[in-house]
């Protein structure tokens, strides 16, 4: 038997070694070992080649607060992803309901799940906690009252690896309060890949100002390279400090983004929340909008952003002002209080200065008409347009 194994070894590796090498095979890592008449071929690089084909770890961060009604739906959509090499971090933000126990139960059922219990600090800081505990090559965020398509990670990971991009962006479905899909918003860029100067000249302005491109300016709207977050030391601001914390935080992050890929498909299910600010009138909302605008303009100057980006910031500001006006119109206040609050915003010096400094020619027609009416303080006309929801 040993003679036969020796003959096989000499056949393949002695006289014909140069032939195999000419055919492109590297025999330097191979050896012939005759032990108890057996032939063993050791290929040292085989394990390394196998590792290269393994898919990277992707972290999914889910901040959790007061959502026991929706939590299982959200987590189910993540644990059942077609892409399985996941690290799932549930950040219990001091939730007062059954969510902490539910998170712990999920961790016992699935070894990929980690649970972090912390004091309540809000959504932005809960996401930061998830980032601090993440170890994946890529990271994405899912709000615990929403859910995702079962192939979201698989599709975004494939797009990320194709050109080694910093961020992969996608669209979302709108889901009403009874669970019915009532809309779809998909990115509509000129192309699906942007890099270099295109990030600040095209991608960011269109992200900041909602337009025909339908870009989803949300932490839940993308898969992020964790290297991007590590090399910048980036973290989110708190929604308790700045309204639209996703928008503001991403505006800063994009200053350091090298390239972006788009998927023209809805992969995220955004569920309406009856308790959200857009459905409830709060007296301090407009004051927060003003602070948001001032902070955004100051940050644009600090980062050296162009006039195009600053114009996009103004558009976002006007959209937030309109949101404040809409919340007044649909509130259950008396007509007198509604009219008084409505006029108070339109006559505010901060808004009037912003309207005076803005280039309204860049606005689309309906928005331009409303801004002109605001500027001239045509209260009744503004009220009719806001109530008609045509802007």
C-alpha positions as CSV (number, residue, x, y, z in Angstrom):
1,X,0.0,0.0,0.0
2,X,2.8,2.4,0.9
3,X,4.4,1.6,-2.5
4,X,1.2,2.6,-4.3
5,X,0.9,5.8,-2.3
6,X,4.5,6.6,-3.0
7,X,4.0,6.0,-6.7
8,X,1.0,8.3,-6.8
9,X,3.0,11.0,-5.0
10,X,5.9,10.7,-7.4
11,X,3.5,10.7,-10.4
12,X,1.9,14.0,-9.4
13,X,4.6,15.8,-7.7
14,X,8.0,14.7,-8.8
15,X,8.3,14.4,-12.6
16,X,5.2,16.4,-13.3
17,X,5.6,19.1,-10.7
18,X,6.8,21.7,-13.3
19,X,3.8,20.9,-15.4
20,X,1.3,21.7,-12.6
21,X,3.3,24.9,-11.8
22,X,3.2,25.9,-15.5
23,X,-0.6,25.5,-15.3
24,X,-0.7,28.1,-12.6
25,X,-0.8,25.9,-9.5
26,X,1.4,26.8,-6.5
27,X,2.8,23.7,-5.0
28,X,4.8,25.5,-2.3
29,X,2.2,24.9,0.3
30,X,1.7,21.2,-0.5
31,X,3.6,18.3,1.0
32,X,3.4,14.5,0.7
33,X,3.2,12.6,4.0
34,X,3.2,8.8,4.0
35,X,1.9,7.6,7.3
36,X,0.5,4.1,7.7
37,X,0.4,3.8,3.9
38,X,-1.9,6.8,3.4
39,X,-1.4,9.8,1.2
40,X,-2.2,13.2,2.7
41,X,-2.1,16.4,0.8
42,X,-1.9,19.5,2.9
43,X,-2.9,22.8,1.4
44,X,-2.0,25.6,3.8
45,X,-4.0,28.3,2.1
46,X,-7.2,26.4,1.8
47,X,-8.6,27.8,5.1
48,X,-7.7,31.3,4.2
49,X,-9.4,31.0,0.8
50,X,-12.6,29.7,2.6
51,X,-12.5,32.7,5.0
52,X,-12.3,35.1,2.1
53,X,-15.7,33.9,0.8
54,X,-17.5,34.3,4.1
55,X,-19.9,37.1,4.2
56,X,-19.2,40.0,6.6
57,X,-21.0,40.5,9.9
58,X,-23.8,43.1,9.6
59,X,-25.0,44.9,12.8
60,X,-28.7,45.8,13.1
61,X,-29.4,48.3,15.9
62,X,-33.0,48.5,17.2
63,X,-33.7,51.2,19.8
64,X,-36.6,50.1,22.0
65,X,-39.0,52.3,24.0
66,X,-42.7,51.8,24.9
67,X,-43.5,49.6,21.8
68,X,-44.6,46.3,23.3
69,X,-47.4,46.2,20.7
70,X,-45.1,46.3,17.8
71,X,-41.8,44.9,19.0
72,X,-42.2,41.3,18.0
73,X,-43.2,42.3,14.5
74,X,-40.0,44.4,14.2
75,X,-37.6,41.7,15.6
76,X,-39.2,38.9,13.5
77,X,-38.5,40.9,10.3
78,X,-34.8,41.1,11.4
79,X,-34.1,37.6,12.7
80,X,-35.7,36.1,9.6
81,X,-33.5,38.0,7.1
82,X,-32.2,36.0,4.1
83,X,-28.8,37.3,5.1
84,X,-28.0,35.4,8.3
85,X,-24.6,36.7,9.5
86,X,-26.1,39.3,11.8
87,X,-25.4,41.0,15.1
88,X,-28.7,42.3,16.4
89,X,-28.5,44.9,19.2
90,X,-31.7,45.7,21.1
91,X,-31.2,49.0,23.0
92,X,-33.8,49.2,25.8
93,X,-34.0,52.9,26.4
94,X,-35.5,52.6,29.9
95,X,-38.8,51.5,28.5
96,X,-41.6,51.5,31.1
97,X,-43.7,48.7,29.6
98,X,-42.9,45.0,29.0
99,X,-40.3,45.7,26.4
100,X,-37.2,45.0,28.6
101,X,-38.5,41.5,29.4
102,X,-39.4,40.9,25.8
103,X,-35.9,41.9,24.7
104,X,-34.3,39.5,27.2
105,X,-36.6,36.7,26.0
106,X,-35.6,37.3,22.4
107,X,-31.9,37.1,23.3
108,X,-32.5,33.7,24.8
109,X,-34.1,32.5,21.6
110,X,-31.5,33.8,19.2
111,X,-27.8,33.9,20.0
112,X,-27.3,36.7,17.5
113,X,-29.2,39.1,19.7
114,X,-27.6,41.3,22.3
115,X,-29.6,43.4,24.7
116,X,-28.4,46.7,26.3
117,X,-30.5,48.1,29.1
118,X,-30.0,51.8,29.8
119,X,-31.6,54.9,31.3
120,X,-34.0,56.8,29.1
121,X,-32.2,59.4,27.0
122,X,-34.1,59.4,23.7
123,X,-33.8,57.8,20.3
124,X,-30.7,59.6,19.1
125,X,-28.6,58.5,22.1
126,X,-30.1,55.0,22.1
127,X,-28.8,54.6,18.5
128,X,-25.4,55.9,19.7
129,X,-25.4,53.2,22.4
130,X,-26.0,50.6,19.7
131,X,-23.1,52.0,17.7
132,X,-20.8,51.8,20.8
133,X,-21.6,48.1,21.1
134,X,-21.5,47.2,17.4
135,X,-18.8,45.0,15.9
136,X,-20.1,44.5,12.3
137,X,-18.5,45.6,9.1
138,X,-21.7,47.3,8.2
139,X,-24.5,48.7,10.3
140,X,-28.2,49.7,9.8
141,X,-30.9,51.0,12.1
142,X,-34.5,49.9,12.5
143,X,-37.1,51.7,14.6
144,X,-38.9,49.3,16.9
145,X,-42.4,50.3,15.7
146,X,-41.4,49.7,12.1
147,X,-40.2,46.6,10.2
148,X,-38.1,45.7,7.2
149,X,-38.2,43.5,4.0
150,X,-36.8,40.1,4.6
151,X,-34.1,40.7,2.0
152,X,-33.1,44.2,3.0
153,X,-29.7,43.2,4.4
154,X,-28.9,40.8,1.6
155,X,-29.6,43.4,-1.1
156,X,-27.9,46.3,0.6
157,X,-24.9,44.2,1.5
158,X,-24.5,43.1,-2.1
159,X,-24.7,46.7,-3.3
160,X,-22.2,47.8,-0.7
161,X,-19.6,45.2,-1.6
162,X,-20.0,45.7,-5.3
163,X,-18.2,49.1,-5.2
164,X,-17.1,49.2,-1.5
165,X,-19.4,52.2,-0.8
166,X,-19.8,54.1,2.5
167,X,-23.6,54.1,2.4
168,X,-26.3,52.2,0.5
169,X,-29.7,54.1,0.3
170,X,-33.1,52.6,-0.4
171,X,-36.8,53.6,-0.3
172,X,-39.7,52.8,2.1
173,X,-43.4,51.8,2.2
174,X,-45.8,53.9,4.2
175,X,-48.0,51.8,6.5
176,X,-51.1,53.2,8.1
177,X,-52.4,52.7,11.6
178,X,-54.3,49.5,10.7
179,X,-51.2,47.9,9.0
180,X,-52.2,48.6,5.4
181,X,-49.6,49.9,2.9
182,X,-50.8,53.3,1.8
183,X,-47.8,54.6,-0.2
184,X,-44.3,53.9,-1.5
185,X,-41.4,56.3,-1.8
186,X,-38.4,55.0,-3.8
187,X,-35.2,56.9,-4.6
188,X,-35.1,58.3,-8.1
189,X,-31.5,59.4,-8.7
190,X,-30.0,60.1,-12.1
191,X,-27.8,57.1,-11.6
192,X,-27.2,54.5,-8.9
193,X,-23.6,55.3,-7.9
194,X,-22.0,58.6,-6.8
195,X,-18.6,59.5,-5.5
196,X,-16.2,62.3,-4.8
197,X,-17.5,65.8,-5.5
198,X,-20.9,64.4,-6.5
199,X,-21.7,63.7,-2.9
200,X,-21.9,67.4,-1.9
201,X,-23.0,68.8,-5.3
202,X,-25.9,66.4,-5.9
203,X,-26.6,63.7,-3.3
204,X,-26.6,65.9,-0.1
205,X,-28.6,68.8,-1.5
206,X,-31.3,66.4,-2.8
207,X,-31.2,64.5,0.6
208,X,-31.8,67.7,2.5
209,X,-34.6,69.1,0.4
210,X,-37.4,66.7,-0.5
211,X,-37.9,66.8,-4.3
212,X,-38.3,64.6,-7.3
213,X,-35.4,62.4,-6.3
214,X,-37.3,61.0,-3.3
215,X,-34.2,60.5,-1.2
216,X,-35.0,59.1,2.3
217,X,-33.2,61.4,4.8
218,X,-33.3,59.0,7.8
219,X,-31.0,56.8,9.8
220,X,-33.4,54.0,8.9
221,X,-33.0,54.6,5.2
222,X,-29.5,53.2,4.7
223,X,-26.8,50.6,5.3
224,X,-23.7,52.3,6.6
225,X,-20.0,51.2,6.4
226,X,-18.9,50.9,10.0
227,X,-15.5,52.1,8.9
228,X,-17.1,55.5,8.0
229,X,-18.4,55.8,11.5
230,X,-15.1,54.8,13.1
231,X,-12.9,57.0,11.0
232,X,-15.0,60.1,11.7
233,X,-16.0,59.4,15.3
234,X,-19.5,60.4,14.3
235,X,-22.4,60.2,16.6
236,X,-26.0,61.4,16.5
237,X,-27.4,64.4,18.2
238,X,-30.4,64.1,20.5
239,X,-33.9,64.9,19.3
240,X,-34.3,66.6,22.7
241,X,-31.8,69.1,21.6
242,X,-32.5,69.5,17.9
243,X,-35.8,68.6,16.1
244,X,-35.2,66.3,13.0
245,X,-32.2,64.7,14.6
246,X,-31.7,62.3,11.7
247,X,-31.6,65.1,9.2
248,X,-29.2,67.2,11.2
249,X,-26.9,64.3,12.1
250,X,-26.7,63.0,8.5
251,X,-26.0,66.5,7.2
252,X,-22.8,66.4,9.2
253,X,-21.9,62.8,8.3
254,X,-22.2,63.4,4.6
255,X,-19.2,65.8,4.8
256,X,-17.0,62.7,5.1
257,X,-18.8,60.3,2.8
258,X,-16.6,59.1,-0.2
259,X,-19.3,57.2,-2.2
260,X,-22.9,56.2,-2.2
261,X,-25.0,53.6,-3.9
262,X,-28.8,53.7,-4.4
263,X,-31.3,50.9,-4.7
264,X,-34.5,52.0,-6.5
265,X,-36.7,49.8,-4.3
266,X,-38.7,50.1,-1.1
267,X,-37.1,47.8,1.6
268,X,-38.3,49.5,4.8
269,X,-41.8,49.7,6.2
270,X,-42.4,53.0,7.9
271,X,-45.5,52.7,10.2
272,X,-47.5,55.8,11.1
273,X,-47.4,56.7,14.8
274,X,-50.5,58.5,16.1
275,X,-48.3,60.0,18.9
276,X,-45.8,61.6,16.5
277,X,-45.2,65.3,16.4
278,X,-46.7,65.6,13.0
279,X,-50.1,64.6,14.4
280,X,-50.0,66.6,17.6
281,X,-49.8,70.3,18.1
282,X,-47.2,71.5,20.6
283,X,-46.6,75.1,21.5
284,X,-42.9,74.7,21.5
285,X,-42.6,73.0,18.1
286,X,-42.1,76.2,16.1
287,X,-39.4,77.4,18.6
288,X,-37.6,74.1,18.0
289,X,-37.9,74.6,14.3
290,X,-36.2,78.0,14.6
291,X,-33.4,76.6,16.6
292,X,-33.0,73.7,14.1
293,X,-32.6,76.2,11.3
294,X,-30.1,78.4,13.0
295,X,-28.0,75.4,14.1
296,X,-28.1,74.0,10.6
297,X,-27.0,77.2,9.0
298,X,-24.2,77.6,11.5
299,X,-23.1,74.0,10.9
300,X,-23.1,74.6,7.1
301,X,-20.7,77.6,7.6
302,X,-18.5,75.5,9.9
303,X,-18.3,72.6,7.3
304,X,-17.8,75.0,4.4
305,X,-20.9,73.9,2.6
306,X,-22.0,75.5,-0.7
307,X,-24.9,77.9,-1.3
308,X,-26.8,75.0,-2.9
309,X,-26.7,73.1,0.4
310,X,-27.7,76.1,2.4
311,X,-30.7,76.6,0.0
312,X,-31.6,73.0,0.7
313,X,-31.5,73.8,4.4
314,X,-33.9,76.6,3.8
315,X,-36.3,74.3,2.0
316,X,-36.2,71.9,4.9
317,X,-36.8,74.8,7.3
318,X,-39.9,75.9,5.3
319,X,-41.2,72.3,5.3
320,X,-40.8,72.3,9.1
321,X,-42.6,75.6,9.4
322,X,-45.4,74.2,7.2
323,X,-45.5,71.2,9.5
324,X,-46.0,73.5,12.5
325,X,-48.8,75.3,10.7
326,X,-50.5,72.1,9.7
327,X,-50.4,70.8,13.3
328,X,-52.2,74.0,14.4
329,X,-54.8,73.7,11.7
330,X,-55.7,70.1,12.6
331,X,-55.6,70.6,16.3
332,X,-58.6,70.6,18.6
333,X,-58.1,74.1,19.7
334,X,-60.8,76.7,19.5
335,X,-61.0,78.7,16.2
336,X,-59.8,81.8,18.0
337,X,-56.7,80.1,19.5
338,X,-56.0,78.4,16.2
339,X,-56.1,81.6,14.3
340,X,-54.0,83.4,16.9
341,X,-51.3,80.7,16.9
342,X,-51.3,80.6,13.1
343,X,-50.8,84.4,12.7
344,X,-48.1,84.4,15.5
345,X,-45.9,82.1,13.4
346,X,-46.4,83.9,10.1
347,X,-45.6,87.3,11.7
348,X,-42.5,86.0,13.5
349,X,-39.3,88.0,12.7
350,X,-37.2,84.9,12.4
351,X,-39.4,83.5,9.6
352,X,-39.7,86.8,7.8
353,X,-35.9,87.3,7.8
354,X,-35.4,83.7,6.4
355,X,-38.0,84.4,3.7
356,X,-36.4,87.7,2.8
357,X,-32.9,86.1,2.5
358,X,-34.1,83.1,0.5
359,X,-34.1,82.7,-3.3
360,X,-37.7,81.8,-3.9
361,X,-37.2,81.3,-7.6
362,X,-35.6,77.9,-6.9
363,X,-38.8,76.7,-5.2
364,X,-41.5,74.8,-7.1
365,X,-44.6,76.7,-8.0
366,X,-46.9,75.8,-5.2
367,X,-44.2,76.3,-2.6
368,X,-43.2,79.6,-4.2
369,X,-46.8,80.9,-4.0
370,X,-47.1,79.9,-0.3
371,X,-43.7,81.5,0.6
372,X,-44.8,84.7,-1.2
373,X,-48.0,84.7,0.8
374,X,-46.1,84.1,4.0
375,X,-43.7,86.9,3.1
376,X,-46.6,89.4,2.5
377,X,-48.5,88.1,5.5
378,X,-51.6,87.1,3.6
379,X,-52.8,85.1,6.5
380,X,-56.1,83.9,5.0
381,X,-54.5,82.7,1.8
382,X,-51.8,80.8,3.8
383,X,-54.4,79.2,6.0
384,X,-56.4,78.0,3.0
385,X,-53.3,76.5,1.3
386,X,-52.1,74.8,4.4
387,X,-55.5,73.3,5.2
388,X,-56.0,72.1,1.6
389,X,-52.7,70.2,2.0
390,X,-51.6,71.3,-1.5
391,X,-48.0,72.2,-0.5
